């Protein structure tokens, strides 16, 4: 089951879903549209190492937009800060974004109950495309959970991405033991 617009509004009233900034026009019948934040990032090194803390460089998208290039990987961020305390949030690309050849996540489309922060986007594109900060980039859908949650994501001591800021966050794979 996916929450409808009325259920999303009810959950926002209860405080189990938080979206800031919130704009009623961005609420669809069963999703909420999120927008591209001002900051993008790219990895500094050409070869990434899963056991190493790979550094990123930040840059802001100018008002005239920024051209994403194929075969280059970008980290972006949602303009919106979200909290989800009783549902599983999923971030999906909008069809209009996909029709421009833009993928907004490589694998990490599912959030955890208790996720609080801006969403880091894993952006790639099929051909050069100009993007703008504030443009619609994706949509959040919410699924109810079955059963009681023992420890929410924002309460875990090893939650690597809790409280993500309004800038992209690089991979924290290096914090895992392997």
C-alpha positions in Angstrom: 0.0 0.0 0.0 1.1 3.5 -0.8 -0.1 6.6 1.1 -2.5 8.8 -0.8 -2.4 12.6 -0.8 -5.0 12.8 2.1 -3.0 10.2 4.2 0.3 12.1 3.6 -1.4 15.3 4.8 -2.8 13.4 7.9 0.6 12.1 8.7 2.1 15.5 8.3 -0.5 16.8 10.8 0.5 14.1 13.2 4.2 14.8 12.7 5.2 11.4 11.4 6.1 13.0 8.0 7.8 16.3 7.7 8.7 18.1 4.5 10.4 21.5 4.5 9.9 23.6 2.5 6.4 22.3 1.8 4.3 23.4 -1.1 0.8 22.0 -1.5 1.1 22.2 -5.3 3.9 19.6 -5.1 1.6 17.0 -3.5 0.4 14.5 -6.0 -2.3 11.9 -5.6 0.1 9.5 -4.0 3.5 11.2 -3.9 5.3 14.4 -3.1 7.6 16.1 -5.7 11.1 17.1 -4.5 13.4 19.5 -6.2 17.1 19.8 -7.0 19.1 21.7 -4.4 21.7 24.3 -5.3 24.8 22.2 -4.6 26.3 19.3 -6.7 29.4 17.4 -6.0 31.9 15.1 -7.9 34.5 12.8 -6.5 38.0 14.1 -6.6 39.8 10.8 -7.5 39.1 9.1 -10.8 39.3 5.7 -9.2 37.3 5.2 -6.1 38.2 2.7 -3.3 35.4 1.1 -1.3 37.7 0.9 1.8 38.8 4.5 1.6 37.1 7.8 2.4 36.7 9.2 -1.1 36.7 13.0 -1.1 34.2 15.1 -3.0 34.3 18.6 -4.4 31.2 20.8 -4.1 30.0 23.4 -6.5 26.8 25.4 -6.8 24.5 25.3 -9.8 24.5 28.8 -11.4 21.3 30.6 -12.2 21.8 29.8 -15.9 21.9 26.1 -15.1 24.6 23.5 -15.3 25.2 20.9 -18.1 25.5 17.4 -16.8 27.8 15.2 -18.9 27.3 11.5 -19.7 29.9 9.1 -18.2 30.3 11.4 -15.3 28.8 10.7 -11.9 27.3 13.6 -9.8 26.0 13.7 -6.3 23.1 16.1 -5.8 20.8 16.9 -3.0 17.1 17.6 -2.6 16.0 21.1 -1.8 13.6 19.5 0.7 14.6 18.3 4.2 12.4 15.4 5.2 11.6 13.3 8.2 9.7 10.0 8.1 8.9 8.5 11.5 6.3 5.8 10.8 6.6 4.9 7.1 9.2 3.7 4.6 10.0 6.6 2.1 10.9 5.8 -1.5 12.5 8.3 -3.7 11.8 7.8 -7.4 12.6 9.9 -10.5 9.9 11.9 -12.1 8.9 10.7 -15.6 9.8 14.1 -16.9 13.3 13.8 -15.4 13.7 10.3 -16.9 12.6 11.5 -20.3 15.5 13.9 -20.2 17.8 10.9 -19.7 18.5 11.7 -16.0 18.8 9.0 -13.4 18.6 10.4 -9.9 19.7 7.3 -7.9 21.9 4.4 -8.8 20.6 2.1 -6.0 19.6 4.0 -3.0 15.9 4.8 -3.6 14.6 3.5 -0.3 14.9 5.4 3.0 14.5 3.9 6.4 11.8 4.7 9.0 13.4 7.4 11.1 15.4 9.0 8.2 15.8 12.7 8.8 17.7 14.9 6.3 18.0 16.0 2.8 18.3 13.2 0.3 21.6 12.7 -1.6 20.9 12.0 -5.2 23.2 9.7 -7.3 22.9 11.5 -10.6 23.9 10.3 -14.1 22.6 11.1 -17.5 22.4 9.5 -21.0 23.3 12.7 -23.0 24.3 16.2 -22.0 21.5 17.9 -20.2 21.2 21.3 -18.5 19.7 21.2 -15.0 18.7 24.0 -12.7 18.5 24.4 -9.0 14.9 24.2 -7.8 13.7 22.1 -10.8 11.5 19.1 -10.0 13.8 16.1 -9.8 12.0 13.3 -8.1 9.1 12.2 -6.0 8.7 10.7 -2.6 6.2 7.9 -2.0 5.4 6.5 1.4 4.7 2.9 2.5 3.2 1.9 5.8 5.2 -0.6 7.8 3.9 -3.8 9.3 4.8 -4.4 13.0 6.6 -2.3 15.6 10.1 -0.9 14.9 12.7 -1.6 17.5 15.2 1.1 16.6 14.5 3.9 14.1 17.3 4.9 11.7 17.9 8.3 13.4 18.3 6.4 16.8 21.0 4.0 15.5 24.5 4.7 16.6 25.9 3.4 13.3 23.5 5.3 11.1 26.0 6.7 8.5 23.6 9.1 6.8 21.4 10.4 9.6 20.8 14.1 9.6 22.1 14.7 6.0 22.7 18.4 5.4 21.6 20.4 2.4 24.7 19.4 0.5 25.4 16.0 -1.1 27.1 13.4 1.2 29.7 11.0 -0.3 29.7 7.3 0.2 30.4 6.1 3.7 31.2 2.5 2.7 34.6 2.9 4.3 32.9 2.9 7.7 31.7 -0.7 7.2 33.8 -3.6 8.4 34.8 -6.0 5.5 
